[in-house]
Amino acid sequence: MSCCVGCCASLTCGLCTSAASTITKKSARLGYCGLFGLSLIVSWVLREIGTPLLKKISWINTSDTLSDEWFQAEAVLRVSLGNCLFFTILALLMIGIKDQNDRRDGWHHGGWVFKIVIWALLIFLMFFLPNSVTSVYGFISKFGAGFFLLVQVIILLDATHSWNDAWVAKDEHKWFVALLAVSVTCYIAAFTISGLLFIWFNPSGNDCGLNVFFLVMTMILALSFAIIALHPAVNGSLLPASVISVYCAYLCYTGLSAEPRDYACNGLNSSKAVTTSTLILGMLTTVLSVLYSALRAGSSTTFLSPPSSPRTGEGSPFLESEELETGKGKKEVESKPVSYSYTFFHLIFALASMYSAMLLSGWSSSENSELIDVGWTSVWVRISTEWVTAGLYIWSLLAPLVFPDREFY
């Protein structure tokens, strides 16, 4: 029996080491994305089943008046805090790395078994902290999550402009037709969503002026995007305008669906199925934003790359280092600048950890009873994000006209 246990332990360690080695060879970014995804799973699981365990911990269960929802939010915040600390520590350690010969470059790409142990240990230790620490973190996370939403918007703008430029650069008739088809489809989807929202969130017999204002603003913004983008004086395109329109309609939906369940103008009544689907969409958007930032970091020269590094986006974005054979048969890492800012990369994950905590805890609001991400705080966060998205997109179109002497990318 002891021999079998020893063999199993040895095989498990060997498997972990092999997996970590594979991650290092392929891309460190994949490994960090995997850790972030695992933290989301742990947060969700503890939110659903961790309440009885937390109630047994004396320094967490300090009052008989604490609700189950409070314990659920507490579990999410503690996992998020550990995850955020892990990526913040890495961000601080990576400050100032400019080339791959820096010893810390190896810390970023290697030592995966050690880093996984540290990550798990940090999350575990967070459950020994007093409630006052997580209360402060919950307050700070609201601002960190808001900043992540801003970064998410910038990433979306970067993605849509890159998509448009890539198809236009092909300079073929079929690609221009594809651009037009996708743009028209997105605009149809945006106005269809807005029409459905008018039905769901403006029930007859109720004064739903606030909801109508949100929906009318969404439709006006969608039309404004197209008018400004197609104006002869503006160097714009219909594809980014249509994609941003769909995203604004989606944000409007998530905002309205987060209205309290007893609000008469919430035609969906914030049912469990609706809030769960909204949560899944929000988490999926978060994961895609983080993944895109990780991939884009290898090719962007403005937003995600270090100022002192030239563009090195040739080849696969996952291949982050090269090795050269020397005369003695030994391999050395070629001396060249890093292709993206490691510090900014880890900060993205730290901010995403805060955002995921707010998403799963309803922005630490006491309005939500048993539902996730429901309450007026969530409503205004979503609607404000929609307006900020619209403002940034319009500014990206008008900035070259306002500052003609400056060069914009």
GISUL-V620376 format. One record per residue. NEAR is the number of other ideal C-beta (glycine too) atoms within 10 Angstrom. Layout:
# GISUL-V620376
near:NEAR
near:NEAR
This chain:
# GISUL-V620376
near:5
near:6
near:7
near:8
near:9
near:10
near:10
near:10
near:10
near:10
near:10
near:10
near:11
near:10
near:10
near:14
near:12
near:10
near:15
near:18
near:13
near:12
near:19
near:18
near:13
near:14
near:20
near:23
near:23
near:16
near:19
near:24
near:18
near:14
near:18
near:23
near:14
near:15
near:24
near:21
near:10
near:19
near:26
near:18
near:12
near:22
near:20
near:10
near:11
near:20
near:18
near:9
near:13
near:19
near:13
near:8
near:13
near:7
near:10
near:21
near:15
near:11
near:7
near:5
near:6
near:16
near:12
near:13
near:18
near:19
near:21
near:23
near:25
near:25
near:28
near:28
near:26
near:27
near:29
near:33
near:26
near:23
near:28
near:26
near:19
near:25
near:23
near:16
near:14
near:23
near:19
near:11
near:15
near:21
near:10
near:10
near:21
near:14
near:14
near:19
near:13
near:15
near:7
near:14
near:20
near:14
near:17
near:23
near:20
near:15
near:14
near:21
near:14
near:11
near:19
near:18
near:12
near:16
near:20
near:15
near:12
near:17
near:22
near:12
near:13
near:21
near:20
near:10
near:15
near:10
near:17
near:8
near:13
near:24
near:13
near:11
near:21
near:21
near:10
near:13
near:26
near:18
near:11
near:21
near:24
near:19
near:14
near:25
near:23
near:15
near:21
near:24
near:22
near:17
near:20
near:21
near:20
near:19
near:17
near:21
near:18
near:14
near:16
near:20
near:12
near:10
near:18
near:14
near:9
near:12
near:8
near:11
near:8
near:9
near:14
near:13
near:10
near:14
near:19
near:13
near:10
near:17
near:21
near:12
near:12
near:23
near:20
near:12
near:15
near:27
near:17
near:12
near:20
near:20
near:13
near:12
near:23
near:16
near:9
near:17
near:25
near:17
near:13
near:5
near:6
near:14
near:10
near:21
near:10
near:15
near:25
near:14
near:11
near:22
near:22
near:12
near:16
near:27
near:19
near:11
near:22
near:24
near:14
near:15
near:25
near:16
near:12
near:16
near:21
near:12
near:13
near:5
near:10
near:15
near:11
near:23
near:20
near:19
near:22
near:25
near:27
near:26
near:24
near:26
near:28
near:19
near:23
near:25
near:26
near:20
near:25
near:25
near:24
near:22
near:24
near:27
near:26
near:30
near:23
near:17
near:19
near:9
near:19
near:12
near:17
near:24
near:19
near:17
near:13
near:24
near:13
near:11
near:9
near:19
near:22
near:13
near:12
near:25
near:19
near:10
near:14
near:22
near:18
near:10
near:19
near:21
near:16
near:14
near:22
near:27
near:15
near:16
near:26
near:23
near:18
near:19
near:24
near:23
near:16
near:20
near:15
near:10
near:16
near:24
near:23
near:19
near:8
near:10
near:17
near:11
near:13
near:16
near:16
near:10
near:10
near:10
near:17
near:14
near:13
near:22
near:17
near:12
near:10
near:10
near:9
near:9
near:5
near:6
near:6
near:9
near:9
near:12
near:15
near:11
near:9
near:14
near:16
near:23
near:25
near:25
near:24
near:24
near:18
near:17
near:22
near:21
near:21
near:25
near:24
near:21
near:25
near:27
near:29
near:25
near:27
near:28
near:29
near:28
near:24
near:25
near:25
near:25
near:27
near:22
near:16
near:12
near:16
near:24
near:15
near:12
near:21
near:24
near:26
near:27
near:22
near:14
near:19
near:27
near:25
near:13
near:23
near:23
near:21
near:14
near:20
near:24
near:15
near:15
near:22
near:23
near:12
near:15
near:28
near:19
near:11
near:18
near:19
near:15
near:12
near:16
near:11
near:8
near:10
near:7
near:5
near:8
near:6
near:9
near:8
